[in-house]
């Protein structure tokens, strides 16, 4: 069924359900429902929704894929955004768009895609052009990685294999399913990829546009459309409070002037009962990491970390030290902490 016909099928189904007091009518008024369907019920805008279901895109990306002018693309994006079907966020000089993740409107979009024939020739052509956009991203990311890989490899050689660290992180968190995860200082996006089997949606925050390019490339390759990346300040997160079940901070705090403030800000993003996973270095004396690799802190003691987590309203439930095979003053120990946010007691 062509996409434009499938939306008409969905409109008929939705209005029928409205009459019977089911589905969208439980949450949206008739006028709201009709306005949303009008916004989405146009071929180009449907194509945009299908593309954005694959991941966040810029206006320039959509121009390249859809072959339409900037004013036309911007007009369509404005209508979809005003209807609440898209969200816009800024990353440096670039504005990115993504599908909404809020309640009824997210459900509406999901219902659209249940009606879509993803083998529609036009949808297939759009996806082929999307793949070309992803390849360009991957090339830019590869160029940046090649320029910085030597320094990263040197640091990794100082501690246990990263696979051991990742395995320990997975074991600490467990495999119970969660709704949402936030990865702070997401870097290459590896931690989001690692935990993707257990969460429904993931968000990565990083201050560096270059690192976010790396993350997008990696997440594109993994086909993780339910993961988004955003540029942001770890001291003032661009996220809602009490909205994540798991927050991870992997090898980030040693770069920060004020790690305690970053932990407090991260704790605000955790939902009650949510957990925070921190991986960083134990105290060490490798001064060259400060001089050559911008480390502001030479590791953290268990006592210091527990104090910061407690001050942020979190209780450590598990911790672990991963020492190198041949411990020495020239090697690094990786420390892991898993802390939980208390659930308010009902009166």
C-alpha positions in Angstrom: 0.0 0.0 0.0 1.5 3.4 -1.0 2.3 5.7 2.0 -0.3 8.3 1.0 -3.0 5.7 0.9 -1.9 4.1 4.2 -2.4 7.4 6.0 -6.0 7.6 4.7 -6.5 4.1 6.0 -5.2 5.2 9.4 -7.4 8.3 9.5 -10.5 6.1 8.9 -9.4 3.7 11.6 -8.7 6.4 14.1 -12.0 8.2 13.6 -13.8 4.8 14.0 -12.0 4.2 17.3 -12.8 7.8 18.4 -16.5 7.0 18.1 -16.1 3.9 20.3 -14.1 5.8 22.9 -10.8 3.9 22.3 -7.2 4.5 21.4 -6.3 8.2 20.8 -9.6 9.6 22.0 -8.7 8.6 25.5 -6.0 11.2 25.5 -6.6 13.7 22.6 -9.6 15.8 21.7 -11.2 15.4 18.3 -9.8 18.7 17.1 -6.3 17.8 18.3 -6.5 14.4 16.6 -7.6 15.9 13.3 -4.9 18.6 13.5 -2.2 16.0 14.0 -3.5 13.9 11.1 -3.6 16.9 8.8 0.0 17.8 9.7 1.2 14.3 8.9 -1.2 13.5 6.0 0.9 14.9 3.2 3.3 12.8 1.1 6.5 14.8 1.8 5.8 15.1 5.5 5.1 11.3 5.7 8.4 10.7 4.0 10.1 12.9 6.6 8.5 11.0 9.4 9.7 7.7 7.9 13.2 9.1 7.6 13.3 10.5 11.1 12.2 7.1 12.5 15.7 6.0 11.4 17.5 8.7 13.4 18.0 12.5 13.9 18.5 14.6 10.8 19.3 18.2 9.9 17.6 20.4 7.3 20.6 19.9 5.0 20.3 16.1 5.4 16.6 16.3 4.4 17.3 18.6 1.5 19.9 16.1 0.1 17.6 13.1 0.6 14.2 14.6 -0.5 15.6 16.8 -3.3 13.5 19.8 -2.3 14.5 23.4 -1.6 15.4 24.7 1.8 12.3 26.8 2.1 10.0 23.9 1.3 11.8 21.5 3.7 11.7 24.1 6.5 8.0 24.7 5.9 7.2 21.0 6.3 9.4 20.8 9.4 7.6 23.8 10.9 4.2 22.3 10.4 5.2 18.9 11.9 6.9 20.7 14.8 3.9 22.9 15.5 1.7 19.8 15.5 4.0 18.3 18.2 5.2 15.4 16.0 8.8 16.6 15.8 11.2 18.1 18.3 14.0 20.5 17.3 17.3 20.9 19.2 20.5 22.9 18.5 23.9 21.4 18.3 26.4 24.2 17.8 25.5 25.9 14.5 23.3 22.9 13.4 19.6 22.3 14.2 18.6 18.7 14.4 15.1 17.2 14.3 13.8 14.0 15.8 10.4 12.3 16.3 8.6 13.3 19.4 8.8 10.9 22.4 5.8 12.3 24.2 2.8 10.2 25.0 -0.1 10.3 22.6 1.8 11.8 19.7 4.5 9.1 19.9 1.7 6.6 19.8 0.2 8.3 16.8 3.5 8.1 14.9 3.9 4.4 15.8 0.5 3.8 14.4 1.4 5.5 11.1 4.3 3.1 10.7 2.2 0.1 11.3 0.2 1.2 8.2 3.3 1.9 6.1 4.5 -0.3 3.3 8.2 0.1 3.8 8.8 -1.5 0.4 7.1 1.4 -1.3 9.4 2.6 -4.2 9.6 6.2 -2.9 10.3 5.1 0.6 13.1 2.8 -0.6 14.7 5.6 -2.7 14.6 7.9 0.4 16.3 5.2 2.5 19.0 4.7 -0.2 19.7 8.5 0.0 19.7 8.3 3.8 22.4 5.6 3.5 24.5 8.0 1.5 24.1 10.7 4.2 25.2 8.1 6.8 28.3 7.2 4.7 29.4 10.8 4.6 29.0 11.0 8.4 31.0 7.9 8.8 33.8 9.3 6.7 34.0 12.5 8.7 34.0 10.4 11.9 36.7 8.1 10.6 38.9 11.1 9.8 38.5 12.5 13.3 39.1 9.1 14.9 42.3 8.5 12.9 43.7 11.9 14.1 43.1 11.0 17.8 43.4 7.2 17.9 47.0 7.2 19.0 46.4 9.1 22.2 43.3 6.9 23.1 45.2 3.7 22.4 48.0 4.8 24.7 45.6 5.4 27.6 43.8 2.1 27.0 47.1 0.2 27.2 47.6 1.4 30.8 44.6 -0.5 32.2 42.7 -3.8 31.8 41.2 -4.6 28.4 38.1 -2.5 27.6 36.2 -5.7 27.0 36.7 -6.6 30.7 35.5 -3.2 31.8 32.4 -3.5 29.6 31.6 -7.0 30.9 31.9 -5.7 34.5 29.6 -2.8 33.7 27.0 -5.2 32.2 27.2 -7.5 35.2 26.7 -4.6 37.7 23.6 -3.3 35.9 22.1 -6.7 35.1 19.9 -7.6 32.1 16.5 -6.5 33.4 14.7 -4.3 30.8 14.5 -0.6 31.4 12.6 2.2 29.7 15.3 4.9 29.2 19.1 5.4 29.5 21.2 8.6 29.5 24.9 8.4 28.7 26.9 11.5 29.7 30.1 12.3 27.8 28.9 9.7 25.3 32.1 10.0 23.1 31.9 7.3 20.4 28.4 6.1 21.6 29.9 2.8 22.6 28.2 2.6 26.0 24.8 3.2 24.4 25.5 0.5 21.9 26.6 -1.8 24.7 23.4 -1.4 26.8 21.0 -1.1 23.8 19.6 -4.7 24.4 18.1 -3.6 27.7 16.6 -0.1 27.1 13.7 1.1 25.0 15.2 4.5 24.3 18.7 6.0 24.8 20.2 9.5 24.8 23.8 10.5 24.6 25.1 13.9 25.6 28.5 15.3 24.7 30.0 18.8 24.5 32.1 17.9 21.4 30.5 18.0 18.0 33.4 15.9 16.7 32.7 13.2 19.3 28.9 13.4 18.5 29.8 12.7 14.8 31.6 9.6 15.9 28.7 8.6 18.0 26.2 9.1 15.2 28.3 7.1 12.8 28.6 4.2 15.2 24.9 4.2 16.1 23.9 4.4 12.5 26.1 1.3 11.8 24.3 -0.5 14.6 20.9 0.6 13.3 19.9 2.0 16.7 17.0 4.3 15.6 15.7 4.5 19.2 18.9 6.3 20.3 19.6 10.0 20.0 22.6 12.2 20.6 22.7 15.8 21.7 25.3 18.4 22.3 25.1 19.7 25.9 26.8 20.9 29.1 27.1 18.2 31.7 26.6 20.9 34.4 23.3 22.0 32.9 21.8 19.0 31.1 19.3 19.6 28.2 17.1 16.8 29.6 14.0 16.6 31.8 14.3 15.8 35.5 13.3 12.4 36.8 13.1 10.9 33.3 15.8 8.2 33.1 16.1 4.7 34.6 19.8 4.5 34.1 22.5 7.2 33.8 26.1 6.2 32.8 29.2 8.3 33.2 32.1 6.4 31.6 35.6 7.8 31.8 34.4 11.4 31.9 34.7 12.8 35.4 38.5 13.0 35.3 38.1 15.7 32.6 35.9 17.9 34.7 36.8 20.8 37.0 33.8 20.0 39.3 32.9 16.3 39.1 30.6 16.6 42.2 28.4 19.2 40.4 28.2 17.0 37.3 27.1 14.1 39.5 24.4 16.2 41.2 23.1 17.3 37.8 23.1 13.8 36.5 21.2 12.6 39.6 18.4 15.1 38.8 17.8 13.3 35.5 17.3 10.0 37.3 13.8 8.8 38.0 13.1 7.7 41.6 14.5 4.2 41.9 16.8 4.8 38.9 20.5 3.9 38.9 23.7 5.7 38.1 26.8 3.8 36.8 30.2 5.5 37.0 33.4 4.1 35.5 36.6 6.0 36.1 40.2 5.7 37.4 41.2 5.0 41.0 43.8 7.5 42.3 47.1 7.4 40.4 50.3 9.4 39.8 50.5 9.5 36.0 51.1 13.2 35.7 51.5 13.0 31.9 47.8 12.3 31.6 47.2 15.8 33.0 49.8 17.4 30.8 49.3 15.6 27.5 45.7 14.4 27.6 43.7 17.1 29.5 43.0 15.0 32.6 42.1 17.4 35.3 41.8 14.8 38.1 44.2 11.9 38.6 41.6 9.4 39.7 39.0 9.2 42.5 39.0 7.4 45.8 36.1 5.2 46.8 35.5 7.4 49.8 35.4 10.6 47.8 33.0 9.1 45.2 30.6 7.7 47.8 30.5 11.1 49.5 29.6 12.8 46.2 27.0 10.3 45.3 25.4 10.5 48.8 25.3 14.3 48.5 23.5 13.9 45.2 20.8 11.8 46.9 22.2 8.4 45.7 23.2 5.3 47.6 26.0 3.1 46.4 24.7 -0.5 46.0 27.7 -2.1 44.2 31.3 -1.2 43.5 34.3 -2.9 41.9 38.0 -2.3 41.2 39.5 -3.8 38.0 43.3 -3.9 38.4 45.7 -4.6 35.5 47.4 -8.0 35.3 50.7 -6.5 36.5 49.8 -3.7 38.9 52.4 -0.9 39.3 52.6 2.8 39.7 52.7 3.1 35.9 49.4 1.3 35.4 45.7 2.3 36.0 43.0 0.7 38.0 39.5 1.2 36.7 36.8 1.7 39.4 33.1 1.1 39.0 30.3 2.4 41.1 26.5 1.6 40.8 24.3 3.9 42.9 20.5 4.1 43.3 18.2 7.1 43.7 15.8 6.6 46.6 12.0 6.3 46.1 10.0 8.9 48.1 8.0 7.3 50.9 4.3 7.8 50.4 2.6 9.5 53.3 
